Amino acid sequence: MQQIPKELVLKKFPTLEDSLLDELLAESTLREVSEGEEVMRSGQYITSTILLLRGLLKVYREDDEGNEFLMYYLEAGNACALSMMCTARNEKSQIRVKAVTDAEVLLVPSHLSELWLGKYKTWHHFVIASYRQRFEELLQTLDSIAFKGLDERLLFYLKRHLKVSGNEVKLSHQQIASELNSSREVISRLLKKLEQTGAITLHRNYIEVHDLSLV
């Protein structure tokens, strides 16, 4: 079994108390995932809570035709709130989680995650904060779909990427179109308009974001 990097765990989850961290290191499993690898699939029973140590994960839903709906991203130091919910209720996952970059995740056995809620206040607060953060992100996504046009949704989408991956959005026009439930031609046209304002520069394999406030 691969050794869990203690210093990294301490750095990424600084709010957890020492005795809880000791149990986390002793009982969790470290899993390395490669870019593009699936961490959680729809219809799968989830037996572990997912904590992200390194990298970036994408949490999304997918319809029968393969169209994706982006829910949120997980950065290092985050927990997958939906994995917590599935383990607590012994339910099948209704979402998919994929590695955007090479990543390392900690898998916490479901029975321990439940036990720690009553045993450690810091874990209880961490779980509640994780739920709240993801709920707020989902509300923002819902607002962008319900109340904004496609041009505004594209801006919202790019801003979300800026927070997690810097000013280089390494996605194709087709990938963006799929996640926004649009066509590649429409997305390409909107991106070209953004480029004309100076907000972005379109490259062959990525989008360089300069200043979205110019739009």
ABEGO torsion letter per residue (X at the ends): XBBBBAAAAAAABAABBAAAAAAAAAABBBBBBBBGBBABBBGBBBABBBBBABEBBBBBBBBAAGBBBBABBBBBGBBBAAAAAAAAAGBBBABBBBBABBBBBBBBBAAAAAAAAAABAAAAAAAAAAAAAAAAAAAAAAAAAAABBAAAAAAAAAAAAAAAAEABBBBBAAAAAAAAGBBAAAAAAAAAAAAAAGABBBBAABBBBABAAAX
